[in-house]
């Protein structure tokens, strides 16, 4: 749970521009939980209750992260029927595109006003909705990660973005697997992102989703560039997680991603190459440890970040920052 999860609903984090809110029905009496959830999400979509639904305990919670006209939510809930009616649409101004990525459970019985996809009984891992159009669906007990983005994102691939509404996909292709991986990683990392990083990550996820649905529709879209962005994110996360491992190398990154070596290497051309990128992150981490962990010797830091020797570390640090690690420590100590 994010460090700010106990704050009041929609209170922005004081360290970033990401607006965060958390809601869980467990604080309500069992016979109020379903109605509390209905009220909570009612600004976007109606939850249709039955007498049994209202009477029984109901489990649901949601975390929301908003950046400008983008938002990302992580929701866990029990089975419910959702509807966004034409009457409802006429009374509000919610017009975003709403992409569901199910990491547990699914949605089925999705019905829209398009004859091509009306009354579908199939189950979806990925679901695209246009909040400007009606929909009714059953969302089964699930954990779903959702991207809310403006229509301009869909228009990058779909000449008529409204054609996205109601489209569903199963997680059966490399691109859909990449989408699920990206959304899952984002759910872990977004609590600690600044606004710029969160904005980029949400847009990347949306681009991937639109590209996948574009492929499904037989359109020529930006699937390749979106996939490259997500693959770069996967590589970056792997490198960050293994910076202190002595065997971290370009080869280990390629093996971890299970991707073609040329494809991975091309991702880092603008960084001076994959090996240079790894060394850059290690030096950046070293600078942080030198400044904030004064009990650790420079030799410990050098070996701990995979440098072959203290002298190799010193040369690389001086080339990168124009100062030796020892001098940097002395300067950082005087500013503490």
KOLNU-871513 format. One line per 8 residues: number of its first residue (from 0); for each residue x, y, z of N, C-alpha, C. Coordinates in steps of 0.05 Angstrom, whole numbers, plus 5000, padded with zeros to 4 digits. Layout:
N
NUM = X Y Z X Y Z X Y Z | ...
This chain:
336
0 = 5017 4976 5000 5000 5000 5000 5018 5025 5000 | 5011 5045 4985 5027 5069 4983 5030 5082 5011 | 5052 5097 5016 5056 5109 5042 5035 5130 5048 | 5020 5140 5028 5000 5160 5034 4971 5148 5033 | 4969 5122 5035 4943 5109 5031 4922 5116 5052 | 4930 5125 5076 4911 5131 5096 4902 5160 5096 | 4910 5175 5076 4902 5203 5075 4874 5206 5065 | 4863 5229 5068 4835 5234 5060 4833 5230 5030
8 = 4809 5222 5021 4804 5217 4993 4812 5240 4976 | 4826 5234 4954 4834 5253 4933 4853 5274 4943 | 4866 5270 4967 4886 5289 4976 4911 5285 4960 | 4923 5305 4947 4947 5302 4932 4970 5295 4950 | 4989 5279 4939 5014 5274 4953 5030 5300 4955 | 5041 5305 4979 5056 5331 4982 5082 5331 4967 | 5091 5308 4957 5117 5307 4944 5115 5306 4914 | 5091 5307 4903 5089 5306 4874 5062 5319 4866
16 = 5057 5319 4840 5032 5330 4829 5012 5308 4823 | 5018 5284 4832 5000 5261 4827 4978 5262 4849 | 4953 5265 4840 4930 5264 4859 4923 5235 4866 | 4923 5229 4891 4918 5201 4899 4894 5199 4917 | 4878 5178 4914 4857 5172 4932 4854 5142 4935 | 4843 5134 4958 4839 5106 4965 4812 5103 4978 | 4797 5082 4969 4771 5078 4981 4767 5048 4984 | 4757 5040 5008 4752 5012 5014 4725 5010 5029
24 = 4707 4993 5021 4681 4991 5033 4681 4977 5060 | 4704 4965 5068 4704 4950 5093 4699 4967 5117 | 4701 4993 5115 4695 5011 5138 4665 5015 5142 | 4649 5004 5123 4620 5007 5125 4608 4982 5136 | 4584 4984 5148 4569 4961 5157 4563 4943 5133 | 4562 4916 5137 4558 4898 5115 4534 4905 5097 | 4512 4914 5108 4489 4920 5092 4491 4948 5078 | 4513 4961 5082 4518 4987 5069 4541 4986 5049
32 = 4555 4964 5048 4579 4963 5032 4574 4965 5002 | 4554 4951 4992 4548 4952 4964 4539 4980 4956 | 4522 4992 4972 4512 5019 4965 4534 5039 4968 | 4552 5036 4987 4575 5054 4989 4592 5053 4964 | 4596 5029 4954 4612 5026 4929 4597 5038 4906 | 4571 5034 4904 4556 5045 4883 4558 5075 4882 | 4557 5087 4906 4559 5116 4908 4587 5125 4900 | 4607 5110 4907 4635 5118 4902 4641 5119 4872
40 = 4633 5098 4857 4640 5097 4829 4619 5109 4811 | 4597 5119 4823 4575 5129 4807 4581 5153 4790 | 4603 5167 4796 4610 5190 4779 4619 5181 4752 | 4626 5156 4748 4635 5145 4722 4615 5126 4710 | 4605 5107 4726 4588 5087 4715 4569 5077 4737 | 4545 5069 4730 4525 5061 4749 4528 5031 4756 | 4527 5025 4782 4527 4997 4791 4498 4989 4796 | 4489 4969 4782 4461 4961 4784 4457 4941 4806
48 = 4441 4949 4827 4438 4931 4850 4414 4912 4847 | 4416 4890 4860 4393 4873 4865 4388 4872 4895 | 4365 4862 4903 4360 4861 4932 4381 4844 4946 | 4389 4823 4934 4410 4805 4946 4436 4820 4948 | 4443 4835 4928 4468 4850 4928 4469 4869 4952 | 4448 4883 4956 4447 4904 4978 4448 4891 5005 | 4436 4867 5008 4434 4854 5034 4460 4841 5043 | 4476 4831 5024 4499 4815 5032 4524 4833 5035
56 = 4544 4823 5050 4570 4837 5051 4582 4839 5023 | 4597 4859 5018 4608 4864 4992 4637 4874 4995 | 4655 4863 4980 4683 4871 4982 4691 4886 4957 | 4703 4909 4961 4713 4925 4939 4730 4948 4950 | 4751 4953 4935 4769 4976 4941 4782 4986 4916 | 4789 5011 4916 4801 5023 4892 4822 5044 4900 | 4844 5044 4885 4864 5065 4888 4864 5080 4861 | 4865 5107 4863 4865 5123 4839 4888 5142 4839
64 = 4901 5145 4816 4923 5164 4812 4916 5181 4788 | 4915 5207 4792 4908 5226 4771 4929 5245 4764 | 4935 5249 4739 4954 5269 4729 4942 5284 4706 | 4933 5308 4710 4920 5323 4688 4896 5308 4678 | 4896 5303 4651 4873 5290 4638 4877 5260 4637 | 4896 5249 4652 4901 5220 4653 4895 5210 4681 | 4887 5185 4683 4885 5173 4710 4889 5143 4707 | 4897 5131 4729 4902 5102 4730 4890 5092 4756
72 = 4875 5070 4755 4863 5059 4779 4870 5029 4782 | 4872 5021 4807 4876 4993 4814 4852 4985 4832 | 4835 4968 4821 4810 4962 4834 4808 4931 4839 | 4799 4924 4863 4792 4897 4869 4762 4897 4878 | 4747 4879 4866 4718 4879 4873 4706 4852 4867 | 4682 4848 4880 4667 4824 4874 4649 4829 4850 | 4635 4808 4842 4618 4810 4818 4597 4832 4820 | 4593 4846 4798 4573 4867 4797 4565 4872 4767
80 = 4542 4883 4764 4533 4891 4737 4536 4921 4735 | 4549 4930 4714 4554 4959 4710 4540 4968 4685 | 4531 4993 4686 4518 5004 4663 4523 5034 4660 | 4528 5042 4636 4529 5071 4630 4509 5075 4608 | 4486 5086 4616 4463 5089 4598 4465 5115 4582 | 4450 5115 4560 4449 5139 4544 4438 5163 4560 | 4419 5158 4577 4408 5179 4594 4429 5190 4613 | 4445 5172 4623 4467 5180 4641 4487 5197 4626
88 = 4494 5189 4602 4513 5203 4585 4504 5231 4580 | 4478 5234 4576 4468 5261 4569 4469 5280 4592 | 4473 5270 4616 4473 5288 4640 4500 5293 4651 | 4521 5281 4640 4548 5287 4651 4567 5292 4628 | 4592 5299 4635 4612 5306 4614 4635 5287 4614 | 4632 5262 4624 4653 5243 4624 4656 5231 4595 | 4678 5237 4582 4681 5229 4555 4708 5215 4550 | 4721 5207 4571 4747 5194 4568 4744 5166 4556
96 = 4766 5155 4546 4767 5126 4539 4777 5111 4564 | 4764 5089 4569 4767 5074 4594 4777 5046 4587 | 4802 5040 4592 4813 5014 4585 4816 4997 4610 | 4804 4973 4609 4806 4954 4631 4829 4934 4624 | 4846 4929 4643 4866 4907 4641 4862 4889 4665 | 4851 4866 4660 4845 4847 4682 4869 4830 4688 | 4879 4832 4712 4901 4815 4720 4891 4791 4736 | 4866 4793 4746 4852 4771 4758 4822 4774 4749
104 = 4809 4752 4744 4781 4753 4736 4778 4765 4708 | 4753 4773 4702 4748 4784 4675 4720 4797 4675 | 4712 4806 4651 4686 4817 4647 4673 4801 4624 | 4646 4798 4626 4632 4785 4604 4605 4797 4601 | 4589 4786 4583 4562 4797 4576 4564 4827 4570 | 4584 4835 4555 4588 4863 4549 4569 4870 4526 | 4552 4889 4530 4532 4897 4510 4535 4927 4505 | 4539 4933 4479 4541 4961 4471 4520 4966 4448
112 = 4518 4991 4440 4498 4997 4420 4509 4993 4391 | 4530 4979 4389 4541 4972 4362 4533 4944 4355 | 4520 4941 4333 4511 4914 4325 4533 4894 4322 | 4557 4905 4316 4580 4886 4311 4589 4873 4337 | 4584 4887 4360 4595 4876 4385 4573 4874 4407 | 4549 4877 4399 4528 4878 4419 4522 4850 4430 | 4518 4848 4457 4510 4823 4469 4532 4802 4469 | 4557 4810 4469 4579 4790 4469 4578 4774 4495
120 = 4581 4748 4492 4581 4731 4516 4609 4722 4523 | 4629 4730 4507 4656 4723 4513 4667 4738 4537 | 4690 4729 4547 4703 4742 4570 4727 4757 4561 | 4732 4779 4574 4754 4797 4565 4776 4799 4586 | 4801 4799 4576 4824 4807 4593 4829 4836 4589 | 4826 4845 4564 4828 4874 4557 4802 4883 4546 | 4793 4906 4555 4767 4917 4547 4770 4947 4543 | 4760 4957 4520 4761 4985 4514 4733 4996 4514
128 = 4729 5019 4528 4703 5032 4530 4706 5061 4524 | 4687 5072 4510 4684 5101 4506 4662 5111 4524 | 4669 5127 4544 4649 5136 4563 4628 5155 4551 | 4632 5161 4525 4612 5176 4511 4591 5159 4498 | 4593 5132 4502 4574 5114 4490 4563 5094 4511 | 4539 5085 4507 4527 5067 4527 4541 5039 4528 | 4540 5027 4551 4550 5000 4555 4537 4988 4579 | 4534 4962 4578 4525 4946 4601 4542 4921 4602
136 = 4551 4913 4625 4568 4889 4627 4567 4878 4655 | 4575 4853 4657 4579 4840 4683 4610 4838 4688 | 4618 4850 4709 4647 4848 4717 4649 4829 4739 | 4661 4806 4734 4663 4785 4753 4684 4792 4775 | 4684 4777 4796 4704 4781 4818 4731 4784 4805 | 4745 4806 4811 4769 4811 4795 4787 4831 4809 | 4811 4833 4798 4828 4856 4802 4833 4868 4774 | 4826 4893 4771 4828 4905 4745 4843 4931 4747
144 = 4861 4935 4729 4877 4960 4727 4867 4975 4703 | 4860 5001 4707 4846 5016 4687 4861 5041 4680 | 4860 5048 4654 4872 5073 4644 4850 5090 4633 | 4848 5115 4643 4829 5135 4633 4845 5155 4617 | 4839 5157 4592 4855 5175 4574 4837 5190 4555 | 4845 5213 4545 4828 5228 4526 4826 5214 4499 | 4806 5221 4484 4802 5208 4458 4824 5213 4438 | 4840 5234 4442 4862 5239 4424 4882 5216 4423
152 = 4884 5202 4446 4903 5179 4447 4893 5157 4428 | 4867 5151 4429 4856 5131 4411 4857 5140 4382 | 4855 5166 4377 4855 5176 4349 4882 5172 4336 | 4903 5167 4351 4929 5162 4339 4929 5137 4321 | 4911 5118 4327 4909 5093 4311 4882 5091 4297 | 4861 5098 4311 4834 5094 4300 4825 5121 4288 | 4821 5121 4262 4810 5145 4249 4784 5154 4261 | 4768 5135 4270 4743 5140 4284 4746 5127 4312
160 = 4755 5142 4332 4760 5131 4358 4736 5117 4371 | 4712 5125 4364 4688 5113 4375 4686 5083 4368 | 4701 5075 4347 4700 5047 4338 4714 5029 4358 | 4729 5041 4377 4742 5024 4398 4722 5014 4418 | 4700 5027 4421 4681 5021 4443 4671 4992 4443 | 4675 4979 4465 4665 4952 4468 4684 4930 4458 | 4707 4938 4447 4725 4918 4437 4738 4902 4460 | 4741 4876 4457 4752 4859 4477 4774 4842 4466
168 = 4793 4835 4483 4815 4817 4475 4822 4798 4498 | 4831 4775 4492 4842 4757 4511 4873 4761 4511 | 4885 4752 4533 4914 4755 4535 4928 4732 4521 | 4931 4734 4495 4940 4711 4478 4962 4718 4459 | 4972 4743 4459 4993 4751 4441 5016 4763 4456 | 5040 4765 4443 5062 4779 4457 5055 4807 4465 | 5040 4821 4448 5033 4849 4455 5014 4850 4479 | 4994 4833 4480 4975 4833 4503 4990 4826 4528
176 = 5009 4807 4527 5024 4800 4550 5041 4823 4559 | 5052 4838 4540 5067 4862 4547 5050 4883 4561 | 5025 4886 4552 5006 4904 4565 5001 4897 4594 | 4995 4871 4598 4989 4862 4625 5014 4866 4643 | 5037 4860 4633 5062 4864 4648 5066 4893 4655 | 5062 4910 4635 5066 4939 4639 5046 4950 4660 | 5021 4942 4658 5001 4952 4677 5007 4942 4705 | 5015 4917 4707 5021 4906 4734 5045 4920 4746
184 = 5066 4925 4730 5089 4939 4740 5082 4968 4748 | 5065 4980 4732 5056 5007 4739 5041 5008 4765 | 5025 4988 4770 5010 4988 4796 5029 4987 4820 | 5052 4973 4816 5071 4972 4838 5087 4998 4841 | 5093 5010 4819 5113 5032 4819 5101 5060 4820 | 5076 5063 4812 5065 5090 4810 5063 5104 4837 | 5060 5090 4860 5060 5105 4885 5086 5121 4890 | 5107 5113 4877 5133 5125 4882 5143 5142 4859
192 = 5126 5146 4839 5133 5162 4816 5127 5191 4819 | 5143 5208 4807 5135 5236 4805 5115 5239 4782 | 5104 5263 4779 5083 5268 4760 5092 5262 4731 | 5116 5270 4725 5126 5265 4698 5128 5236 4691 | 5140 5220 4709 5143 5192 4704 5116 5178 4703 | 5098 5186 4721 5071 5173 4721 5056 5180 4695 | 5058 5205 4686 5045 5213 4661 5056 5196 4638 | 5082 5193 4636 5094 5178 4614 5085 5148 4615
200 = 5085 5137 4640 5078 5109 4642 5049 5104 4635 | 5031 5122 4643 5003 5118 4636 4999 5121 4606 | 5012 5140 4594 5009 5144 4565 5021 5120 4550 | 5043 5109 4560 5054 5086 4547 5034 5062 4548 | 5022 5058 4571 5002 5037 4574 4978 5042 4555 | 4969 5066 4553 4947 5072 4535 4955 5068 4506 | 4979 5076 4499 4989 5072 4471 4990 5043 4465 | 4999 5027 4484 5000 4998 4479 4972 4986 4475
208 = 4954 4994 4491 4927 4984 4489 4914 4992 4462 | 4917 5017 4454 4906 5026 4429 4919 5011 4406 | 4946 5007 4408 4960 4992 4387 4950 4963 4385 | 4945 4950 4408 4936 4923 4407 4908 4921 4395 | 4890 4939 4402 4864 4939 4390 4865 4947 4360 | 4885 4964 4354 4889 4971 4326 4897 4947 4309 | 4915 4930 4321 4923 4906 4307 4899 4887 4303 | 4883 4885 4324 4859 4868 4323 4841 4877 4301
216 = 4839 4903 4297 4821 4915 4277 4833 4915 4250 | 4858 4907 4247 4871 4907 4221 4881 4934 4213 | 4885 4952 4232 4894 4979 4225 4924 4980 4228 | 4936 4998 4213 4965 5003 4215 4968 5024 4237 | 4980 5016 4259 4982 5035 4282 5011 5037 4292 | 5014 5045 4316 5040 5049 4328 5047 5027 4347 | 5039 5003 4340 5045 4980 4358 5075 4977 4363 | 5091 4981 4341 5120 4977 4345 5132 4997 4364
224 = 5125 5022 4361 5137 5042 4379 5126 5039 4407 | 5101 5032 4410 5090 5028 4437 5103 5004 4450 | 5107 4982 4435 5120 4959 4446 5149 4964 4453 | 5162 4981 4437 5190 4988 4444 5191 5004 4470 | 5171 5022 4474 5170 5037 4499 5166 5019 4523 | 5148 5000 4520 5143 4981 4542 5167 4963 4547 | 5180 4954 4526 5203 4937 4529 5226 4952 4543 | 5229 4978 4535 5249 4994 4549 5242 4996 4579
232 = 5217 4999 4585 5209 5000 4613 5215 4974 4628 | 5211 4951 4615 5218 4926 4627 5248 4924 4632 | 5263 4932 4612 5292 4930 4614 5302 4949 4637 | 5291 4973 4638 5299 4992 4658 5292 4981 4686 | 5269 4970 4690 5261 4959 4716 5280 4936 4724 | 5287 4919 4705 5305 4897 4711 5332 4907 4719 | 5342 4927 4705 5369 4938 4711 5368 4951 4739 | 5348 4967 4744 5346 4980 4770 5345 4959 4793
240 = 5331 4938 4789 5328 4918 4810 5353 4901 4814 | 5371 4902 4794 5395 4885 4796 5421 4901 4795 | 5420 4927 4801 5444 4944 4800 5466 4933 4819 | 5459 4922 4841 5478 4912 4860 5488 4884 4855 | 5479 4872 4834 5487 4845 4827 5512 4846 4809 | 5532 4832 4817 5558 4833 4802 5554 4822 4773 | 5536 4804 4769 5533 4792 4742 5513 4807 4724 | 5504 4831 4733 5487 4847 4715 5504 4856 4691
248 = 5494 4850 4668 5508 4856 4643 5488 4859 4620 | 5497 4869 4597 5478 4869 4574 5467 4842 4568 | 5484 4821 4571 5474 4794 4565 5453 4785 4584 | 5456 4792 4610 5435 4783 4629 5409 4798 4625 | 5411 4823 4615 5386 4838 4609 5372 4825 4586 | 5387 4818 4565 5375 4804 4541 5362 4778 4550 | 5375 4763 4567 5364 4737 4576 5339 4741 4592 | 5339 4762 4610 5316 4767 4627 5292 4775 4610
256 = 5296 4791 4589 5273 4799 4573 5264 4778 4553 | 5281 4758 4549 5276 4737 4529 5269 4749 4502 | 5285 4768 4495 5281 4782 4469 5306 4780 4452 | 5303 4787 4427 5326 4786 4409 5347 4807 4417 | 5372 4799 4417 5393 4817 4425 5393 4844 4409 | 5391 4843 4382 5390 4869 4368 5367 4887 4376 | 5344 4875 4382 5321 4891 4390 5326 4905 4417 | 5338 4891 4436 5344 4903 4462 5365 4924 4459
264 = 5386 4918 4444 5408 4937 4441 5399 4963 4428 | 5380 4960 4408 5371 4984 4395 5356 5003 4414 | 5344 4992 4435 5329 5008 4454 5347 5029 4468 | 5373 5022 4469 5392 5039 4485 5412 5054 4468 | 5406 5055 4442 5425 5069 4424 5428 5098 4433 | 5405 5111 4440 5405 5139 4448 5418 5143 4475 | 5424 5122 4490 5437 5124 4516 5467 5118 4513 | 5476 5114 4489 5504 5107 4485 5509 5077 4486
272 = 5488 5062 4486 5491 5033 4488 5481 5022 4515 | 5475 4997 4515 5464 4984 4539 5485 4983 4562 | 5510 4977 4555 5531 4976 4575 5535 5003 4588 | 5535 5024 4571 5538 5051 4581 5515 5059 4599 | 5491 5051 4592 5467 5057 4607 5469 5044 4635 | 5477 5019 4636 5480 5005 4662 5501 5020 4679 | 5523 5027 4667 5544 5041 4683 5534 5068 4693 | 5519 5082 4676 5508 5108 4684 5490 5105 4709
280 = 5473 5085 4708 5455 5081 4731 5470 5073 4756 | 5491 5057 4752 5508 5049 4775 5522 5073 4787 | 5532 5090 4770 5546 5114 4780 5526 5133 4794 | 5503 5135 4784 5483 5152 4796 5475 5140 4824 | 5472 5114 4826 5467 5101 4851 5490 5105 4870 | 5515 5102 4859 5539 5106 4876 5539 5134 4888 | 5533 5154 4872 5533 5181 4883 5514 5184 4905 | 5491 5172 4903 5471 5173 4924 5481 5160 4949
288 = 5493 5136 4946 5503 5122 4970 5527 5136 4983 | 5544 5148 4967 5566 5164 4978 5556 5187 4995 | 5535 5200 4985 5525 5223 4999 5509 5216 5024 | 5494 5194 5023 5475 5188 5045 5482 5164 5062 | 5503 5150 5055 5512 5126 5071 5541 5129 5078 | 5547 5148 5095 5576 5154 5100 5590 5132 5116 | 5574 5114 5128 5587 5092 5142 5599 5071 5123 | 5590 5072 5098 5601 5053 5078 5626 5064 5065
296 = 5646 5048 5062 5670 5057 5050 5666 5058 5020 | 5683 5073 5006 5682 5075 4977 5687 5049 4964 | 5704 5033 4976 5710 5006 4965 5685 4988 4967 | 5671 4989 4989 5646 4974 4992 5626 4982 4971 | 5623 5008 4967 5604 5018 4947 5612 5009 4919 | 5638 5011 4913 5648 5003 4886 5642 4974 4880 | 5650 4956 4898 5645 4928 4894 5615 4921 4895 | 5601 4935 4913 5572 4930 4916 5556 4937 4891
304 = 5567 4955 4874 5553 4962 4849 5566 4950 4825 | 5582 4929 4829 5592 4914 4806 5616 4924 4792 | 5630 4944 4803 5655 4953 4790 5678 4933 4796 | 5695 4930 4776 5716 4910 4778 5736 4916 4800 | 5741 4942 4806 5760 4950 4826 5754 4978 4835 | 5764 4986 4858 5760 5014 4867 5772 5034 4847 | 5795 5027 4835 5807 5046 4815 5789 5049 4791 | 5777 5027 4781 5759 5028 4759 5735 5046 4765
312 = 5725 5043 4790 5703 5059 4799 5710 5088 4800 | 5734 5094 4811 5742 5122 4813 5745 5135 4786 | 5757 5121 4767 5760 5132 4739 5733 5137 4727 | 5715 5118 4729 5688 5121 4717 5673 5144 4730 | 5676 5146 4756 5662 5167 4771 5672 5195 4763 | 5699 5197 4761 5711 5222 4753 5703 5230 4725 | 5703 5211 4706 5695 5217 4679 5666 5226 4678 | 5649 5215 4694 5621 5221 4693 5615 5248 4706
320 = 5628 5254 4729 5620 5277 4745 5642 5298 4748 | 5666 5292 4737 5688 5312 4739 5699 5315 4767 | 5695 5296 4784 5705 5297 4812 5709 5268 4821 | 5728 5264 4839 5733 5237 4850 5711 5231 4870 | 5707 5205 4875 5687 5197 4895 5695 5208 4923 | 5720 5208 4929 5729 5218 4956 5723 5248 4959 | 5729 5264 4938 5724 5292 4939 5694 5297 4941 | 5678 5281 4926 5649 5284 4926 5638 5279 4954
328 = 5649 5259 4968 5640 5253 4995 5646 5276 5014 | 5670 5288 5011 5677 5310 5029 5659 5334 5024 | 5653 5340 4998 5635 5362 4992 5607 5357 5002 | 5597 5333 4998 5570 5327 5007 5568 5328 5038 | 5589 5321 5052 5590 5322 5081 5587 5351 5091 | 5600 5369 5077 5599 5397 5086 5572 5410 5081 | 5556 5398 5063 5529 5409 5057 5507 5395 5072 | 5514 5375 5088 5494 5359 5102 5482 5376 5125
